[in-house]
Amino acid sequence: MAETPQTNKPDFRNGFPIRDLGDGGMISGQANGEELVLARHGDEFFAIGAHCTHYGGPLAEGLIVGDTVRCPWHHACFSLRNGEALRAPALDPTPCWRVERLGDKIFVREKVSPPTPKRGTEGPSSVVIVGGGAAGLAAADMLRREGYDGPLTIVSADASPPVDRPNLSKDYLAGTAQEDWIPLRPSDYYRDRKIHLLLNSRVSSLDTKSRRIVLENGKALEFGALLLATGADPVRLPIEGATDSQFHYLRTFADSNAIIAKATSAKHVVVVGASFIGLEVAASLRARGILVDVVAPGSQPLERVMGAEVGLFIRKLHDAHGVTFHLGETVSRVNGRAVTLTSGTDVDADFMVLGVGVRPSLALAQQAGLTIDRGILVNEYLETSVAGIFAAGDAARWPDPHTGERIRVEHWVVAERQGQVAAKNILGRREKFDAVPFFWSQHYDVRINYVGHAETWEAIEIDGSLDARDCALAYKKGGRTLATVTISRDLQSLQAEAAMETEVRPQRREVA
């Protein structure tokens, strides 16, 4: 996704004045026909690829933290020393070049080899990962990057290999992303790294004593270590009169494709729920020229998560794109094409999409006797109440060092990062999971970034203007900033994340 270098950008082969690059600064340039970024940390200088390997974000507009750089779009983190992708959502390294300091200039020399996976790392006799989503794929990827070469199996209930789920409700559903962009890894990736991927497979039981799982087809798999990345399942609503063909949920690649197939001939769709998924679906269907009505019980979209101010802004944004809202209402029944709301209003619909939230998938953990507390309870190393069994992603509830509370969140990037940390701890690294939660949501041409975690707050401080689409909102409680939401202020979002990382609070004792 890198762009062709522009001729007005400096050619770093000819040298760049040191005085023009301050500590913590970055500048875009080129060398041998490739775009790159020259970065400075103290008296050290680095040259890496100009674009994030996730979605191609411009790294020069990001933030240097120590000897790393963070992408402004989705907060991926890369090593400045070797280009390694240290934290999701980027999984692949960015290119690196050797730099040389001569007098008062920095010269970019030859490209250096990318970091290679470690070899022969000791670990458990085998690793089984239950779940083929963000956490599961990121864990398998990290196990191989860290040099684990033992048997590795991903058991996934999905029909498709791990996919870029955030895209399913955004660009892919809108028709602006190609189908081959959606798989997180090509098919030969699993073969080359000897990752056994079992699709359309569900686990019926887990025996923590014999260290084995049994699939619904009766096949048993033994494990030395296990990662539960079971994720969450959509909340399903019983709607009087509705047939299965009249409504859709969006969780899998197949779900998104089913909606796209219906959308090719649809003229009017009802979205039930003003969640992030519901509103992203609404925006994507409007991009296809389909009339959309959103039905939700709240007074404003996303008010519970982001407050009334942001909720009103998002509503006006969707209003401007032709979405019709029916707030304070739910669907009472369906009769053919007529969707009847609790007010008695009938809305015509070719089909409905339900986005009313998800519930963590806990049945397997409960059956196995693992400790459950509004999620699979894990410690700071993401290990469950049974040694050698870990949990990551939407189903895991962990001790967050920044709030001092146990939390469970349903963010894609958090799931990936937990998968990466769990993989390291499966190999005995004893690395604490201390990342600040982050997610993004896309509505037409507006991207909203959220860092931190604020279930409740006492005040919201707004810097800038929501209507101008240039602002940062700080969610405050007890004088502390619990979370920051930004629009068109990517660098400020990164700075807020870095500031939160330094705040560690004692874990609160909870009453059962």
C-alpha positions as CSV (number, residue, x, y, z in Angstrom):
1,M,0.0,0.0,0.0
2,A,3.1,2.3,-0.1
3,E,2.9,5.2,-2.4
4,T,5.3,6.1,-5.2
5,P,8.0,8.5,-3.8
6,Q,7.4,12.1,-4.5
7,T,10.2,14.0,-6.2
8,N,10.0,16.8,-3.7
9,K,10.9,14.5,-0.8
10,P,14.5,14.5,0.3
11,D,16.8,11.7,-1.0
12,F,18.5,10.4,2.2
13,R,21.3,8.8,0.2
14,N,22.6,12.4,-0.3
15,G,22.6,13.0,3.5
16,F,20.2,14.9,5.8
17,P,21.3,17.7,8.1
18,I,21.2,16.6,11.8
19,R,20.2,20.0,12.9
20,D,16.9,19.7,10.9
21,L,15.8,16.6,12.9
22,G,15.2,17.2,16.6
23,D,15.0,14.5,19.3
24,G,11.7,12.5,18.8
25,G,11.3,13.9,15.3
26,M,10.6,12.1,12.0
27,I,10.7,13.1,8.4
28,S,9.6,11.3,5.2
29,G,12.0,10.9,2.4
30,Q,13.2,8.4,-0.1
31,A,16.2,6.2,-1.1
32,N,16.6,4.0,-4.2
33,G,13.0,4.6,-5.2
34,E,11.5,3.6,-1.9
35,E,9.7,5.8,0.6
36,L,11.1,5.7,4.1
37,V,11.1,7.7,7.4
38,L,14.2,9.0,9.1
39,A,13.7,9.1,12.8
40,R,15.7,10.3,15.8
41,H,15.8,9.1,19.4
42,G,18.3,11.0,21.5
43,D,21.6,10.7,19.6
44,E,20.5,7.6,17.6
45,F,19.1,7.8,14.1
46,F,17.0,5.2,12.3
47,A,15.5,4.6,8.8
48,I,12.4,2.5,8.4
49,G,9.6,2.0,5.9
50,A,7.2,5.0,5.5
51,H,4.0,3.0,5.9
52,C,2.5,0.8,8.6
53,T,2.2,-2.8,7.4
54,H,-1.4,-3.0,8.7
55,Y,-3.4,-0.5,6.6
56,G,-0.5,1.6,5.3
57,G,-0.7,4.5,7.8
58,P,2.0,7.2,7.5
59,L,4.5,6.4,10.2
60,A,6.1,9.9,10.0
61,E,2.8,11.2,11.5
62,G,3.0,8.8,14.4
63,L,4.8,9.0,17.7
64,I,8.3,7.8,18.8
65,V,8.2,6.1,22.2
66,G,11.7,5.0,23.2
67,D,13.2,3.1,20.3
68,T,9.8,2.4,18.8
69,V,7.4,4.2,16.5
70,R,3.6,3.9,16.7
71,C,1.2,4.2,13.7
72,P,-1.2,7.2,13.9
73,W,-4.1,5.3,12.4
74,H,-4.5,2.1,14.6
75,H,-1.6,2.3,17.0
76,A,0.5,-0.5,15.7
77,C,4.1,-0.4,17.2
78,F,7.3,-1.1,15.4
79,S,11.0,-1.4,16.5
80,L,13.1,1.4,15.0
81,R,16.1,-0.8,15.3
82,N,15.0,-3.7,13.1
83,G,11.4,-2.9,11.9
84,E,9.8,-5.7,13.8
85,A,6.1,-5.4,14.4
86,L,6.1,-5.4,18.2
87,R,2.4,-4.9,18.9
88,A,-0.8,-5.5,16.8
89,P,-2.6,-4.7,14.7
90,A,0.4,-4.9,12.4
91,L,1.8,-8.4,12.3
92,D,4.5,-8.0,9.6
93,P,7.8,-6.0,10.0
94,T,8.4,-2.8,8.1
95,P,11.7,-2.5,6.0
96,C,14.8,-1.0,7.6
97,W,17.9,0.7,6.3
98,R,21.4,1.1,7.7
99,V,22.2,4.7,8.6
100,E,25.6,6.4,8.9
101,R,26.5,9.7,10.6
102,L,29.2,11.7,8.8
103,G,30.0,15.1,10.2
104,D,26.7,17.0,10.5
105,K,24.7,14.8,8.3
106,I,22.9,11.4,8.4
107,F,23.2,9.2,5.3
108,V,20.9,6.2,4.5
109,R,22.8,3.3,3.1
110,E,21.7,-0.3,2.2
111,K,18.5,-2.0,3.3
112,V,19.1,-4.5,6.1
113,S,17.6,-8.0,6.4
114,P,14.2,-8.2,8.2
115,P,14.1,-9.9,11.6
116,T,14.0,-13.6,11.3
117,P,12.0,-15.9,13.6
118,K,13.9,-17.4,16.5
119,R,14.7,-21.1,16.3
120,G,14.4,-24.0,18.7
121,T,12.7,-22.2,21.6
122,E,11.7,-24.6,24.3
123,G,8.1,-24.9,25.1
124,P,5.2,-27.2,25.9
125,S,4.8,-30.6,24.2
126,S,2.0,-29.1,22.0
127,V,-0.2,-26.0,21.9
128,V,-3.8,-26.0,21.1
129,I,-5.7,-22.7,20.4
130,V,-9.5,-22.7,20.6
131,G,-10.7,-19.9,18.5
132,G,-9.8,-18.6,15.0
133,G,-10.3,-14.9,15.6
134,A,-8.0,-12.0,16.4
135,A,-6.4,-13.5,19.6
136,G,-6.0,-17.0,18.2
137,L,-4.2,-16.0,15.0
138,A,-2.0,-13.5,16.8
139,A,-1.0,-16.1,19.3
140,A,-0.1,-18.7,16.7
141,D,1.8,-16.1,14.8
142,M,3.8,-15.0,17.9
143,L,4.5,-18.6,18.9
144,R,6.2,-19.2,15.6
145,R,8.0,-15.8,15.7
146,E,9.3,-16.6,19.1
147,G,10.8,-19.9,17.8
148,Y,8.4,-22.5,19.1
149,D,8.5,-25.4,16.6
150,G,6.3,-27.9,18.4
151,P,2.8,-29.1,17.3
152,L,0.5,-26.1,17.0
153,T,-3.3,-26.4,16.3
154,I,-6.0,-23.7,15.9
155,V,-9.5,-25.1,16.3
156,S,-12.0,-22.7,14.7
157,A,-15.8,-22.9,14.5
158,D,-15.7,-20.6,11.5
159,A,-15.8,-21.9,7.9
160,S,-13.1,-19.4,6.9
161,P,-9.5,-19.0,8.0
162,P,-8.9,-16.0,10.4
163,V,-10.1,-12.8,8.7
164,D,-9.8,-9.0,9.3
165,R,-13.1,-8.8,11.2
166,P,-13.2,-5.0,11.6
167,N,-13.3,-4.7,7.8
168,L,-16.4,-6.9,7.6
169,S,-18.7,-4.1,8.7
170,K,-16.6,-1.3,7.1
171,D,-15.0,-1.1,3.7
172,Y,-15.7,-4.7,2.7
173,L,-19.4,-4.4,3.4
174,A,-19.4,-1.0,1.7
175,G,-17.9,-2.6,-1.4
176,T,-14.6,-0.7,-1.4
177,A,-12.3,-3.5,-0.1
178,Q,-11.5,-6.5,-2.2
179,E,-12.3,-10.0,-0.9
180,D,-8.6,-11.0,-1.0
181,W,-7.8,-8.3,1.5
182,I,-9.9,-9.9,4.2
183,P,-7.9,-13.1,5.2
184,L,-5.3,-12.1,7.8
185,R,-2.9,-14.6,6.3
186,P,-2.7,-16.4,2.9
187,S,-3.4,-20.1,2.8
188,D,0.3,-21.1,2.4
189,Y,1.1,-19.2,5.6
190,Y,-0.4,-22.0,7.7
191,R,1.4,-24.7,5.7
192,D,4.8,-23.0,5.8
193,R,4.6,-22.4,9.5
194,K,3.2,-25.9,10.3
195,I,0.0,-24.5,11.9
196,H,-2.7,-27.1,11.8
197,L,-5.9,-25.1,11.1
198,L,-9.1,-27.0,11.9
199,L,-12.1,-25.1,10.4
200,N,-15.8,-25.8,11.0
201,S,-14.8,-27.5,14.3
202,R,-16.3,-27.0,17.7
203,V,-15.0,-28.2,21.0
204,S,-17.5,-30.2,23.0
205,S,-15.5,-30.7,26.2
206,L,-12.2,-29.8,27.9
207,D,-10.6,-32.0,30.5
208,T,-8.0,-30.0,32.5
209,K,-6.6,-33.1,34.3
210,S,-6.0,-35.3,31.2
211,R,-5.0,-32.1,29.3
212,R,-7.2,-32.8,26.3
213,I,-10.1,-31.4,24.3
214,V,-12.8,-33.4,22.5
215,L,-14.3,-32.0,19.3
216,E,-18.0,-32.5,18.4
217,N,-17.0,-35.0,15.8
218,G,-15.4,-37.1,18.6
219,K,-11.8,-36.4,17.8
220,A,-9.6,-35.8,20.8
221,L,-6.6,-33.5,20.9
222,E,-4.1,-33.5,23.8
223,F,-2.2,-30.4,24.7
224,G,0.8,-29.3,26.7
225,A,-0.7,-25.7,26.8
226,L,-4.0,-24.4,25.8
227,L,-5.3,-20.9,24.8
228,L,-9.0,-20.2,25.0
229,A,-9.7,-17.5,22.5
230,T,-13.4,-18.4,22.2
231,G,-14.5,-14.8,21.7
232,A,-18.1,-13.7,21.9
233,D,-21.4,-14.5,20.2
234,P,-24.0,-12.1,18.9
235,V,-27.0,-11.5,21.2
236,R,-29.9,-13.0,19.3
237,L,-33.4,-11.5,19.6
238,P,-36.6,-13.4,19.1
239,I,-38.8,-11.3,16.8
240,E,-42.4,-12.3,16.4
241,G,-43.2,-13.2,12.8
242,A,-39.7,-13.0,11.5
243,T,-38.2,-15.8,9.5
244,D,-34.6,-16.8,9.5
245,S,-34.1,-15.4,6.0
246,Q,-35.3,-12.0,7.0
247,F,-32.6,-11.0,9.5
248,H,-28.8,-11.3,9.7
249,Y,-26.1,-10.9,12.3
250,L,-22.6,-9.8,11.5
251,R,-19.8,-11.7,13.1
252,T,-18.1,-13.9,10.4
253,F,-16.9,-13.6,6.9
254,A,-19.9,-15.7,5.8
255,D,-22.2,-13.3,7.7
256,S,-20.8,-10.3,5.8
257,N,-21.0,-12.1,2.4
258,A,-24.7,-13.1,3.1
259,I,-25.5,-9.4,3.8
260,I,-23.7,-8.3,0.6
261,A,-25.6,-10.9,-1.4
262,K,-28.9,-9.6,-0.1
263,A,-27.8,-6.0,-0.6
264,T,-27.3,-6.4,-4.3
265,S,-31.0,-6.3,-4.9
266,A,-32.2,-4.6,-1.7
267,K,-33.6,-1.0,-1.6
268,H,-34.5,-0.7,2.1
269,V,-32.9,-2.3,5.2
270,V,-33.7,-2.0,8.9
271,V,-30.8,-2.1,11.3
272,V,-31.8,-3.1,14.9
273,G,-29.3,-1.6,17.4
274,A,-27.2,1.6,17.4
275,S,-24.0,-0.2,18.4
276,F,-20.7,0.3,16.6
277,I,-21.5,-2.7,14.4
278,G,-25.0,-1.5,13.7
279,L,-24.0,2.0,12.8
280,E,-21.0,0.8,10.7
281,V,-23.4,-1.5,8.8
282,A,-25.8,1.4,8.3
283,A,-22.9,3.6,6.9
284,S,-21.8,0.7,4.6
285,L,-25.3,0.1,3.3
286,R,-25.8,3.8,2.6
287,A,-22.6,3.7,0.6
288,R,-24.3,1.1,-1.6
289,G,-27.3,3.5,-2.0
290,I,-29.7,1.5,0.2
291,L,-32.2,3.3,2.4
292,V,-31.5,2.5,6.1
293,D,-33.6,2.8,9.2
294,V,-31.9,2.3,12.6
295,V,-34.1,1.2,15.5
296,A,-32.6,1.4,19.0
297,P,-33.9,1.8,22.6
298,G,-31.5,4.5,23.7
299,S,-32.0,8.3,23.4
300,Q,-28.8,8.7,21.4
301,P,-26.5,6.3,19.5
302,L,-23.5,5.0,21.6
303,E,-24.5,7.3,24.5
304,R,-23.7,4.6,27.1
305,V,-20.2,4.2,25.7
306,M,-19.2,7.7,24.6
307,G,-21.8,10.0,26.2
308,A,-24.6,12.2,24.9
309,E,-22.3,14.7,23.1
310,V,-20.6,12.1,20.9
311,G,-23.9,10.3,20.5
312,L,-25.6,13.4,19.1
313,F,-22.7,14.1,16.8
314,I,-22.8,10.5,15.4
315,R,-26.6,10.8,14.9
316,K,-26.3,14.0,13.0
317,L,-23.5,12.5,10.9
318,H,-25.7,9.6,9.9
319,D,-28.7,11.9,9.5
320,A,-26.7,13.9,7.0
321,H,-26.1,10.7,5.0
322,G,-29.8,9.8,4.9
323,V,-30.2,7.4,7.7
324,T,-33.5,7.5,9.5
325,F,-33.4,6.9,13.3
326,H,-36.2,5.4,15.5
327,L,-34.8,6.0,19.0
328,G,-36.5,4.9,22.2
329,E,-38.0,2.0,20.2
330,T,-37.6,-1.7,19.5
331,V,-39.1,-4.1,16.9
332,S,-42.2,-5.7,18.2
333,R,-43.1,-8.0,15.3
334,V,-42.6,-8.6,11.5
335,N,-45.3,-9.3,8.9
336,G,-43.8,-9.9,5.5
337,R,-41.9,-6.7,4.6
338,A,-43.6,-4.7,7.3
339,V,-41.4,-4.2,10.4
340,T,-43.6,-3.0,13.2
341,L,-42.0,-0.9,16.0
342,T,-43.2,-0.6,19.6
343,S,-44.8,2.8,18.7
344,G,-46.9,1.0,16.1
345,T,-45.0,2.5,13.2
346,D,-44.5,0.2,10.3
347,V,-41.2,0.3,8.4
348,D,-40.7,-1.4,5.0
349,A,-37.6,-3.6,4.8
350,D,-36.1,-6.1,2.4
351,F,-34.2,-7.6,5.4
352,M,-32.9,-6.6,8.8
353,V,-29.5,-6.6,10.4
354,L,-29.3,-7.1,14.1
355,G,-26.4,-5.5,16.0
356,V,-27.5,-5.5,19.6
357,G,-24.3,-6.5,21.3
358,V,-22.4,-9.8,22.0
359,R,-21.9,-12.1,25.0
360,P,-18.6,-13.8,25.9
361,S,-18.4,-17.4,24.9
362,L,-17.9,-19.1,28.3
363,A,-19.6,-22.5,28.0
364,L,-16.4,-24.5,27.5
365,A,-14.5,-22.8,30.3
366,Q,-17.5,-23.2,32.6
367,Q,-17.8,-26.9,31.8
368,A,-14.1,-27.4,32.5
369,G,-14.4,-25.8,35.9
370,L,-12.3,-22.7,35.2
371,T,-13.0,-19.6,37.4
372,I,-15.6,-17.4,35.8
373,D,-16.4,-13.8,36.7
374,R,-18.3,-12.1,33.9
375,G,-15.6,-13.6,31.7
376,I,-12.9,-16.2,32.0
377,L,-10.8,-14.9,34.9
378,V,-7.1,-14.6,34.2
379,N,-4.1,-13.1,36.0
380,E,-1.7,-10.5,34.7
381,Y,0.0,-13.1,32.6
382,L,-3.4,-14.1,31.0
383,E,-3.3,-17.5,32.7
384,T,-6.6,-19.0,34.0
385,S,-7.2,-20.7,37.3
386,V,-5.6,-23.8,35.9
387,A,-1.9,-23.7,35.2
388,G,-0.9,-24.0,31.5
389,I,-4.4,-22.9,30.3
390,F,-4.6,-19.3,29.1
391,A,-7.4,-17.1,27.8
392,A,-7.3,-14.0,25.6
393,G,-9.7,-11.8,23.7
394,D,-13.4,-11.0,24.1
395,A,-14.0,-13.8,26.7
396,A,-11.1,-12.9,29.0
397,R,-11.4,-10.7,32.1
398,W,-8.0,-9.5,33.3
399,P,-6.6,-7.2,36.0
400,D,-6.0,-3.9,34.2
401,P,-3.1,-2.1,35.9
402,H,-4.3,1.3,34.6
403,T,-7.7,1.3,36.2
404,G,-6.9,-1.0,39.1
405,E,-10.0,-3.0,38.2
406,R,-10.7,-6.3,36.4
407,I,-12.1,-5.5,33.0
408,R,-13.3,-7.3,29.9
409,V,-13.4,-5.5,26.6
410,E,-14.5,-6.5,23.1
411,H,-11.8,-4.7,21.0
412,W,-10.0,-6.2,18.1
413,V,-6.6,-4.7,18.8
414,V,-6.8,-5.7,22.5
415,A,-7.6,-9.3,21.5
416,E,-4.6,-9.4,19.1
417,R,-2.3,-8.0,21.7
418,Q,-3.5,-10.4,24.4
419,G,-3.0,-13.3,22.0
420,Q,0.6,-12.1,21.5
421,V,1.3,-11.8,25.2
422,A,-0.4,-15.1,26.0
423,A,1.8,-16.8,23.4
424,K,5.0,-15.5,25.1
425,N,3.8,-16.6,28.5
426,I,3.0,-20.1,27.1
427,L,6.7,-20.1,26.4
428,G,7.5,-19.1,29.9
429,R,8.3,-15.4,29.3
430,R,6.3,-14.1,32.3
431,E,5.3,-10.9,30.5
432,K,2.5,-9.0,32.1
433,F,-0.4,-7.8,29.9
434,D,-0.4,-4.0,30.5
435,A,-1.5,-2.5,27.2
436,V,-4.0,0.4,27.3
437,P,-7.2,-0.7,25.5
438,F,-7.7,0.9,22.0
439,F,-10.3,0.7,19.3
440,W,-11.4,2.6,16.3
441,S,-14.7,3.0,14.6
442,Q,-15.4,4.3,11.0
443,H,-18.5,6.2,10.0
444,Y,-18.3,7.4,6.4
445,D,-15.2,9.6,6.2
446,V,-15.0,10.1,10.0
447,R,-12.7,7.8,12.1
448,I,-13.1,7.8,15.8
449,N,-10.2,6.6,18.0
450,Y,-10.7,5.6,21.6
451,V,-7.9,4.8,24.1
452,G,-8.4,3.8,27.7
453,H,-11.4,2.3,29.5
454,A,-14.3,4.3,31.1
455,E,-17.3,2.3,32.1
456,T,-18.5,5.4,34.0
457,W,-17.3,8.9,34.2
458,E,-18.1,12.1,36.1
459,A,-17.3,14.7,33.4
460,I,-16.3,14.9,29.7
461,E,-13.9,17.7,28.8
462,I,-14.0,18.6,25.1
463,D,-11.0,20.3,23.4
464,G,-12.0,21.5,20.0
465,S,-15.2,21.0,18.1
466,L,-17.2,17.9,17.3
467,D,-19.1,19.7,14.6
468,A,-15.8,20.7,13.0
469,R,-14.7,17.1,13.3
470,D,-11.5,18.2,15.1
471,C,-11.5,17.4,18.8
472,A,-10.4,15.4,21.7
473,L,-12.7,14.3,24.6
474,A,-11.3,13.4,28.0
475,Y,-13.5,11.2,30.1
476,K,-12.8,12.1,33.7
477,K,-13.4,10.5,37.1
478,G,-11.8,11.5,40.4
479,G,-9.6,14.0,38.6
480,R,-8.1,11.2,36.4
481,T,-8.5,10.8,32.6
482,L,-9.9,7.3,32.1
483,A,-10.3,7.4,28.4
484,T,-9.7,9.8,25.4
485,V,-11.7,10.0,22.2
486,T,-10.3,11.8,19.3
487,I,-11.5,12.8,15.8
488,S,-8.8,14.1,13.3
489,R,-6.2,14.2,16.1
490,D,-4.3,11.0,15.6
491,L,-1.1,12.2,17.2
492,Q,-3.0,13.3,20.3
493,S,-4.6,9.9,20.6
494,L,-1.1,8.3,20.6
495,Q,0.1,10.8,23.2
496,A,-2.9,10.0,25.4
497,E,-2.2,6.3,25.1
498,A,1.5,6.8,26.0
499,A,0.5,8.9,29.0
500,M,-1.9,6.3,30.3
501,E,0.7,3.6,30.1
502,T,2.7,5.4,32.8
503,E,-0.3,5.4,35.2
504,V,-0.4,2.2,37.2
505,R,-2.9,1.8,40.0
506,P,-3.1,-0.8,42.8
507,Q,-5.6,-3.7,42.0
508,R,-8.8,-3.2,43.8
509,R,-10.1,-6.0,46.0
510,E,-13.5,-7.1,44.6
511,V,-16.4,-8.5,46.6
512,A,-17.9,-11.7,45.1
